[in-house]
Amino acid sequence: MQGLVLQLTRLGFLLLLWLFVYAVIRTVRADIVTASGSSRLPRFRGTAEKGRAKPSAKGSARYLVVTAGALANTRITLGTQPVLLGRADDSTLVLTDDYASERHARLSRRGDDWYVEDLGSTNGTYLDRSKVTTAVKVPLSTPIRIGKTVIELRP
């Protein structure tokens, strides 16, 4: 009887081991498919730059420009709506950055000024070299870093 219990225990452990290996392979495969599928074209939900935008107040930001990272040289025309940054599909700028959270940060307009706010991300949001903990006013051409992605507001 003890031999049967021992064999069933070994078989159970072997089955658990194979389930673990299957789960790891499935996760790695899903990550590879996601990484290769999302890095082909930058995805963003904003007003793409087509022609000329309406002139805004002097000194205020008109564009959001990605200066470093996987989406470098992406340029979005800013409007009055907040800009949600993160890996989630419903973000305004979908970041293909492993260090970005699903809902990482938000840029929102208050009058002629734009403010960046971290949305409880894991790795943090940085304005120039300072970590953002509350809504902070973003000066023009000041780098905002989210993981390996750097963005700036431009006139």
Accessible surface in RSA format (square Angstrom, percent):
REM  Atomic radii and reference values for relative SASA: ProtOr
REM  Chains: A
REM  Algorithm: Lee & Richards
REM  Probe-radius: 1.40
REM  Slices: 20
REM RES _ NUM      All-atoms   Total-Side   Main-Chain    Non-polar    All polar
REM                ABS   REL    ABS   REL    ABS   REL    ABS   REL    ABS   REL
RES MET A   1   180.79  93.6 132.05  87.4  48.74 116.0 115.81  98.5  64.98  86.1
RES GLN A   2   159.49  89.2 151.93 111.0   7.57  18.0  56.56 120.4 102.94  78.1
RES GLY A   3    45.51  56.1   0.00   N/A  45.51  56.1  38.88 106.7   6.63  14.8
RES LEU A   4   104.60  58.3  96.94  69.3   7.67  19.3 100.04  70.3   4.56  12.3
RES VAL A   5    84.53  55.6  83.66  75.7   0.86   2.1  84.35  73.3   0.17   0.5
RES LEU A   6    91.62  51.0  88.99  63.7   2.63   6.6  91.06  64.0   0.56   1.5
RES GLN A   7   101.81  56.9  98.89  72.3   2.92   7.0  38.97  82.9  62.84  47.7
RES LEU A   8   106.42  59.3  98.57  70.5   7.85  19.7  98.95  69.5   7.47  20.1
RES THR A   9    63.23  45.0  53.55  54.3   9.68  23.1  46.08  61.9  17.15  25.9
RES ARG A  10   137.35  57.7 130.59  66.6   6.76  16.1  49.67  67.9  87.68  53.1
RES LEU A  11   111.64  62.2 108.36  77.5   3.28   8.2 111.18  78.1   0.46   1.2
RES GLY A  12    30.74  37.9   0.00   N/A  30.74  37.9  29.64  81.3   1.11   2.5
RES PHE A  13   135.82  68.0 130.89  81.1   4.93  12.8 131.12  79.5   4.70  13.5
RES LEU A  14    91.30  50.8  87.71  62.7   3.59   9.0  90.71  63.7   0.59   1.6
RES LEU A  15   109.81  61.2 106.48  76.2   3.32   8.4 109.39  76.8   0.41   1.1
RES LEU A  16   110.62  61.6 106.24  76.0   4.38  11.0 106.48  74.8   4.14  11.1
RES LEU A  17    99.34  55.3  94.36  67.5   4.98  12.5  98.59  69.2   0.75   2.0
RES TRP A  18   156.58  62.8 154.05  74.6   2.54   6.0 142.35  75.9  14.23  23.1
RES LEU A  19    97.37  54.2  93.45  66.9   3.92   9.9  94.04  66.0   3.32   8.9
RES PHE A  20   133.23  66.7 127.26  78.8   5.97  15.5 132.52  80.3   0.71   2.0
RES VAL A  21    52.38  34.5  51.12  46.3   1.26   3.0  52.38  45.5   0.00   0.0
RES TYR A  22   131.92  61.6 129.04  73.4   2.88   7.5  97.87  73.5  34.06  42.0
RES ALA A  23    50.50  46.4  46.36  71.5   4.14   9.4  49.96  70.4   0.54   1.4
RES VAL A  24    66.79  43.9  63.76  57.7   3.02   7.3  66.75  58.0   0.03   0.1
RES ILE A  25   106.12  60.4 103.63  77.2   2.49   6.0 105.52  76.0   0.61   1.6
RES ARG A  26   152.24  63.9 148.08  75.5   4.16   9.9  34.56  47.2 117.68  71.3
RES THR A  27    81.59  58.0  76.88  77.9   4.71  11.2  56.21  75.5  25.38  38.4
RES VAL A  28    77.73  51.1  76.96  69.7   0.78   1.9  77.73  67.5   0.00   0.0
RES ARG A  29   164.51  69.1 161.66  82.4   2.85   6.8  45.08  61.6 119.42  72.4
RES ALA A  30    54.58  50.2  46.32  71.5   8.27  18.8  53.83  75.8   0.76   2.0
RES ASP A  31    89.12  62.4  84.71  84.3   4.41  10.4  25.50  60.0  63.61  63.4
RES ILE A  32   109.73  62.4 106.29  79.2   3.44   8.3 109.28  78.7   0.46   1.2
RES VAL A  33    88.45  58.2  86.34  78.2   2.10   5.1  86.94  75.5   1.50   4.1
RES THR A  34    89.18  63.4  81.19  82.3   7.99  19.0  65.25  87.6  23.93  36.2
RES ALA A  35    61.30  56.4  50.62  78.1  10.68  24.3  58.73  82.7   2.57   6.8
RES SER A  36    55.96  47.3  46.92  62.6   9.04  20.8  41.04  87.4  14.92  20.9
RES GLY A  37    43.64  53.8   0.00   N/A  43.64  53.8  24.14  66.2  19.51  43.7
RES SER A  38    22.91  19.4  17.64  23.5   5.27  12.1  15.12  32.2   7.79  10.9
RES SER A  39    74.90  63.3  45.57  60.8  29.33  67.6  31.61  67.3  43.29  60.6
RES ARG A  40   183.04  76.9 153.90  78.5  29.14  69.4  60.52  82.7 122.53  74.3
RES LEU A  41   135.51  75.5 131.87  94.3   3.64   9.1 132.56  93.1   2.95   7.9
RES PRO A  42    61.42  44.8  47.84  43.6  13.58  49.4  47.95  39.6  13.47  83.7
RES ARG A  43   103.94  43.6  98.56  50.2   5.38  12.8  57.46  78.5  46.48  28.2
RES PHE A  44    63.06  31.5  38.14  23.6  24.92  64.8  38.27  23.2  24.78  70.9
RES ARG A  45   148.01  62.1 132.64  67.6  15.37  36.6  57.21  78.2  90.80  55.0
RES GLY A  46    39.31  48.5   0.00   N/A  39.31  48.5  16.72  45.9  22.59  50.6
RES THR A  47    89.80  63.9  82.15  83.3   7.65  18.2  54.45  73.1  35.35  53.4
RES ALA A  48    39.14  36.0  30.42  46.9   8.71  19.8  30.49  42.9   8.65  22.9
RES GLU A  49    77.36  44.4  52.09  39.4  25.27  60.2  16.78  32.5  60.58  49.5
RES LYS A  50   175.16  85.5 147.22  90.3  27.94  66.5  96.10  86.5  79.07  84.2
RES GLY A  51    68.49  84.5   0.00   N/A  68.49  84.5  42.25 115.9  26.24  58.8
RES ARG A  52   225.95  94.9 192.04  97.9  33.91  80.7  73.47 100.4 152.49  92.4
RES ALA A  53    29.75  27.4  11.44  17.7  18.32  41.7  21.22  29.9   8.54  22.6
RES LYS A  54   184.62  90.1 169.30 103.9  15.32  36.5 115.98 104.4  68.64  73.1
RES PRO A  55   121.95  88.9  99.07  90.3  22.87  83.1  99.84  82.4  22.11 137.4
RES SER A  56    45.17  38.2  16.09  21.5  29.08  67.0  25.00  53.2  20.17  28.3
RES ALA A  57    47.25  43.4  26.45  40.8  20.80  47.3  38.85  54.7   8.41  22.3
RES LYS A  58   208.47 101.7 171.01 104.9  37.46  89.2 122.97 110.7  85.50  91.1
RES GLY A  59    52.89  65.2   0.00   N/A  52.89  65.2  30.30  83.1  22.59  50.6
RES SER A  60     6.99   5.9   0.23   0.3   6.76  15.6   4.54   9.7   2.44   3.4
RES ALA A  61     3.80   3.5   1.32   2.0   2.48   5.6   1.32   1.9   2.48   6.6
RES ARG A  62    64.59  27.1  62.34  31.8   2.24   5.3  14.24  19.5  50.34  30.5
RES TYR A  63    17.24   8.0  17.24   9.8   0.00   0.0   8.86   6.7   8.38  10.3
RES LEU A  64     0.84   0.5   0.33   0.2   0.51   1.3   0.33   0.2   0.51   1.4
RES VAL A  65    18.25  12.0  18.25  16.5   0.00   0.0  18.25  15.9   0.00   0.0
RES VAL A  66     1.29   0.8   1.04   0.9   0.24   0.6   1.04   0.9   0.24   0.7
RES THR A  67    51.86  36.9  24.09  24.4  27.78  66.2  25.44  34.2  26.42  39.9
RES ALA A  68    39.40  36.2  36.05  55.6   3.35   7.6  39.40  55.5   0.00   0.0
RES GLY A  69    33.34  41.1   0.00   N/A  33.34  41.1  13.59  37.3  19.75  44.2
RES ALA A  70    75.70  69.6  28.16  43.5  47.53 108.1  41.24  58.1  34.46  91.3
RES LEU A  71     9.48   5.3   7.05   5.0   2.43   6.1   8.68   6.1   0.81   2.2
RES ALA A  72    45.02  41.4  27.34  42.2  17.68  40.2  27.34  38.5  17.68  46.8
RES ASN A  73   135.68  93.6 109.61 105.9  26.07  62.8  30.89  74.3 104.79 101.3
RES THR A  74    12.87   9.2   5.35   5.4   7.52  17.9   9.68  13.0   3.19   4.8
RES ARG A  75    97.08  40.8  87.30  44.5   9.78  23.3  19.67  26.9  77.41  46.9
RES ILE A  76     3.34   1.9   3.34   2.5   0.00   0.0   3.34   2.4   0.00   0.0
RES THR A  77    18.05  12.8  14.52  14.7   3.53   8.4  12.12  16.3   5.93   9.0
RES LEU A  78    18.17  10.1   0.51   0.4  17.66  44.4   2.21   1.6  15.96  42.9
RES GLY A  79    40.16  49.5   0.00   N/A  40.16  49.5  33.23  91.2   6.93  15.5
RES THR A  80   105.66  75.2  89.56  90.8  16.10  38.4  70.13  94.2  35.53  53.7
RES GLN A  81   133.16  74.5 130.79  95.6   2.37   5.6  55.85 118.9  77.31  58.6
RES PRO A  82    66.19  48.2  55.03  50.2  11.16  40.6  55.03  45.4  11.16  69.4
RES VAL A  83     7.30   4.8   7.30   6.6   0.00   0.0   7.30   6.3   0.00   0.0
RES LEU A  84    35.78  19.9  35.60  25.5   0.18   0.4  35.60  25.0   0.18   0.5
RES LEU A  85     0.33   0.2   0.33   0.2   0.00   0.0   0.33   0.2   0.00   0.0
RES GLY A  86     0.00   0.0   0.00   N/A   0.00   0.0   0.00   0.0   0.00   0.0
RES ARG A  87    97.67  41.0  85.82  43.7  11.85  28.2  16.78  22.9  80.89  49.0
RES ALA A  88    10.83  10.0   8.47  13.1   2.36   5.4  10.83  15.2   0.00   0.0
RES ASP A  89    89.46  62.7  82.40  82.0   7.06  16.7  28.70  67.5  60.76  60.6
RES ASP A  90    82.89  58.1  66.13  65.8  16.76  39.6  38.62  90.9  44.27  44.1
RES SER A  91     0.00   0.0   0.00   0.0   0.00   0.0   0.00   0.0   0.00   0.0
RES THR A  92    24.37  17.3  23.00  23.3   1.37   3.3  10.78  14.5  13.59  20.5
RES LEU A  93     0.05   0.0   0.05   0.0   0.00   0.0   0.05   0.0   0.00   0.0
RES VAL A  94     5.44   3.6   5.10   4.6   0.33   0.8   5.10   4.4   0.33   0.9
RES LEU A  95     3.87   2.2   1.31   0.9   2.56   6.4   1.41   1.0   2.46   6.6
RES THR A  96    38.97  27.7  10.10  10.2  28.87  68.8  19.61  26.3  19.36  29.3
RES ASP A  97    10.89   7.6   5.47   5.4   5.42  12.8   8.77  20.6   2.12   2.1
RES ASP A  98   129.99  91.1 108.97 108.5  21.02  49.7  26.07  61.4 103.92 103.6
RES TYR A  99   107.15  50.0 106.07  60.4   1.07   2.8  61.82  46.5  45.33  55.9
RES ALA A 100     3.11   2.9   0.00   0.0   3.11   7.1   0.79   1.1   2.32   6.1
RES SER A 101    24.40  20.6  16.97  22.6   7.43  17.1  21.65  46.1   2.75   3.8
RES GLU A 102    92.95  53.4  90.70  68.6   2.26   5.4  54.12 104.7  38.84  31.7
RES ARG A 103   110.51  46.4 104.08  53.1   6.43  15.3  43.99  60.1  66.52  40.3
RES HIS A 104     0.00   0.0   0.00   0.0   0.00   0.0   0.00   0.0   0.00   0.0
RES ALA A 105     0.00   0.0   0.00   0.0   0.00   0.0   0.00   0.0   0.00   0.0
RES ARG A 106    82.60  34.7  82.60  42.1   0.01   0.0  11.84  16.2  70.77  42.9
RES LEU A 107     0.00   0.0   0.00   0.0   0.00   0.0   0.00   0.0   0.00   0.0
RES SER A 108    19.61  16.6  19.61  26.2   0.00   0.0  15.07  32.1   4.54   6.4
RES ARG A 109    61.81  26.0  37.10  18.9  24.72  58.8  11.16  15.3  50.66  30.7
RES ARG A 110   125.59  52.7 112.55  57.4  13.04  31.1  53.66  73.3  71.93  43.6
RES GLY A 111    65.35  80.6   0.00   N/A  65.35  80.6  44.44 121.9  20.91  46.8
RES ASP A 112    78.24  54.8  67.92  67.6  10.32  24.4  20.02  47.1  58.23  58.1
RES ASP A 113    51.70  36.2  48.41  48.2   3.29   7.8   3.61   8.5  48.09  48.0
RES TRP A 114     3.87   1.6   2.17   1.0   1.71   4.0   2.17   1.2   1.71   2.8
RES TYR A 115    45.74  21.4  45.74  26.0   0.00   0.0  14.06  10.6  31.68  39.1
RES VAL A 116     0.00   0.0   0.00   0.0   0.00   0.0   0.00   0.0   0.00   0.0
RES GLU A 117    50.42  28.9  50.42  38.1   0.00   0.0   5.84  11.3  44.58  36.4
RES ASP A 118    31.10  21.8  14.52  14.5  16.58  39.2   3.08   7.3  28.02  27.9
RES LEU A 119    51.76  28.8  23.81  17.0  27.95  70.3  31.07  21.8  20.69  55.7
RES GLY A 120    72.17  89.0   0.00   N/A  72.17  89.0  38.33 105.2  33.84  75.8
RES SER A 121    18.36  15.5   0.00   0.0  18.36  42.3   1.04   2.2  17.31  24.3
RES THR A 122   122.88  87.4  90.20  91.4  32.67  77.9  66.95  89.9  55.92  84.5
RES ASN A 123    68.66  47.3  52.79  51.0  15.87  38.2  17.59  42.3  51.07  49.4
RES GLY A 124     3.36   4.1   0.00   N/A   3.36   4.1   2.50   6.9   0.86   1.9
RES THR A 125     0.00   0.0   0.00   0.0   0.00   0.0   0.00   0.0   0.00   0.0
RES TYR A 126    51.85  24.2  51.85  29.5   0.00   0.0  22.76  17.1  29.09  35.9
RES LEU A 127    17.69   9.9  15.80  11.3   1.89   4.8  15.80  11.1   1.89   5.1
RES ASP A 128    85.41  59.8  74.83  74.5  10.58  25.0  12.33  29.0  73.08  72.9
RES ARG A 129   222.71  93.5 195.02  99.4  27.69  65.9  72.55  99.2 150.16  91.0
RES SER A 130    74.06  62.6  68.34  91.2   5.73  13.2  36.19  77.1  37.87  53.1
RES LYS A 131   118.28  57.7  95.15  58.4  23.13  55.1  48.09  43.3  70.19  74.8
RES VAL A 132     5.39   3.5   1.07   1.0   4.32  10.4   1.90   1.6   3.50   9.5
RES THR A 133   114.36  81.3  80.95  82.1  33.41  79.6  61.87  83.1  52.50  79.4
RES THR A 134    93.96  66.8  86.88  88.1   7.07  16.9  74.12  99.6  19.84  30.0
RES ALA A 135    36.99  34.0  14.53  22.4  22.47  51.1  14.53  20.5  22.47  59.5
RES VAL A 136    53.36  35.1  50.30  45.5   3.06   7.4  53.36  46.4   0.00   0.0
RES LYS A 137   104.06  50.8  96.50  59.2   7.56  18.0  49.17  44.3  54.89  58.5
RES VAL A 138     7.50   4.9   0.00   0.0   7.50  18.1   0.00   0.0   7.50  20.3
RES PRO A 139    70.63  51.5  63.67  58.0   6.96  25.3  70.63  58.3   0.00   0.0
RES LEU A 140    61.47  34.2  43.31  31.0  18.17  45.7  43.31  30.4  18.17  48.9
RES SER A 141    60.86  51.4  45.18  60.3  15.68  36.1  29.78  63.4  31.08  43.5
RES THR A 142    22.90  16.3  21.04  21.3   1.86   4.4  11.78  15.8  11.13  16.8
RES PRO A 143    45.02  32.8  44.81  40.8   0.21   0.8  44.81  37.0   0.21   1.3
RES ILE A 144     0.10   0.1   0.00   0.0   0.10   0.2   0.00   0.0   0.10   0.3
RES ARG A 145    99.89  41.9  99.88  50.9   0.01   0.0  30.14  41.2  69.75  42.3
RES ILE A 146     1.91   1.1   1.91   1.4   0.00   0.0   1.91   1.4   0.00   0.0
RES GLY A 147    14.16  17.5   0.00   N/A  14.16  17.5   7.91  21.7   6.24  14.0
RES LYS A 148   140.34  68.5 126.99  77.9  13.35  31.8  82.39  74.2  57.95  61.7
RES THR A 149     5.73   4.1   5.29   5.4   0.44   1.1   1.15   1.6   4.58   6.9
RES VAL A 150    27.62  18.2  27.62  25.0   0.00   0.0  27.62  24.0   0.00   0.0
RES ILE A 151     2.25   1.3   2.25   1.7   0.00   0.0   2.25   1.6   0.00   0.0
RES GLU A 152    23.46  13.5  23.46  17.8   0.00   0.0   0.00   0.0  23.46  19.2
RES LEU A 153     0.90   0.5   0.90   0.6   0.00   0.0   0.90   0.6   0.00   0.0
RES ARG A 154    81.22  34.1  81.22  41.4   0.00   0.0  20.96  28.7  60.25  36.5
RES PRO A 155    86.16  62.8  65.19  59.4  20.97  76.2  69.50  57.4  16.66 103.5
END  Absolute sums over single chains surface
CHAIN  1 A    10383.2       8576.4       1806.8       6181.1       4202.1
END  Absolute sums over all chains
TOTAL         10383.2       8576.4       1806.8       6181.1       4202.1
